[in-house]
Amino acid sequence: MATQVPVAENLDAAMHILHATALNKDFQDDIHKFYDGWAKDYDKHLDNANYNGPALTAEALNKVLSDKSALILDLCAGTGRVGQELAKLGFKRIDGVDFSQQCLDISASKGVYERLICDRLGKNKIKGVDDDYYSALTCVGALSIGHLKADVFDEWNRILKKGGFMVFTLSWAMMDGDPQEHIDTMTEMKQVIEGFIQDGTWELVDKVDISLIRKVGRADMYTIRLV
């Protein structure tokens, strides 16, 4: 019998669902189904929550990347909010990748992406993307509970040109009752990030503490240059 996919009435409800689902052994399929169902309400829910992560990320990239024709990949593009903010700042060549085709269909309707790729992010190679292909990467809100893990970074290093930039957020948003397992997941990601910086693979250009969303949205926003 197929698992019933929960429905979120607002962003707070969605976060509770995501955090609870992340405790399942094979949670990725359930998260995928949840996002497919959430896609139609996603923008409305995030607008209501004053979600400013995409704008802050686009502004951070704009500070270090002057070439408006540089090829950028928006990782976990969702419904295209980061792409829209990059386009507002004059960036012209933006690709996006996400595992939810329903979300990507909404992204496509916004007319800011050159190419949209439906694929998961993890240890796998993103389909159709060569080595050293992009000048910049963005990833907002997805290094968080129920989403990406630390195993994504090797692929990011593969597809980014040497000297290229990545701007991403590491979300510390926790819900009441979250287990130690969730805290450990986020701590592991932070340790991997610090390891890449310490061993010289990455140069830390900037790190700021931001609020992605009201109340529960604390995150670290990193600007990194691939050495």
Salt bridges, closest charged atoms under 4 A:
ASP12 OD2 - ARG214 NH1 3.99
ASP29 OD1 - ARG120 NH2 2.47
ASP36 OD2 - HIS32 NE2 3.65
ASP41 OD2 - LYS40 NZ 3.89
ASP41 OD1 - LYS44 NZ 3.73
ASP43 OD1 - ARG81 NH1 2.99
ASP43 OD2 - LYS110 NZ 2.76
ASP47 OD1 - ARG81 NH2 2.78
GLU85 OE2 - LYS88 NZ 3.26
ASP95 OD2 - ARG115 NE 3.50
GLU114 OE2 - ARG93 NH2 2.77
ASP131 OD1 - ARG158 NH1 2.60
GLU155 OE2 - ARG158 NH2 2.71
ASP178 OD2 - HIS19 ND1 2.72
GLU203 OE1 - ARG225 NE 2.77
ASP209 OD2 - ARG218 NE 2.97
ASP220 OD1 - ARG218 NH2 3.01
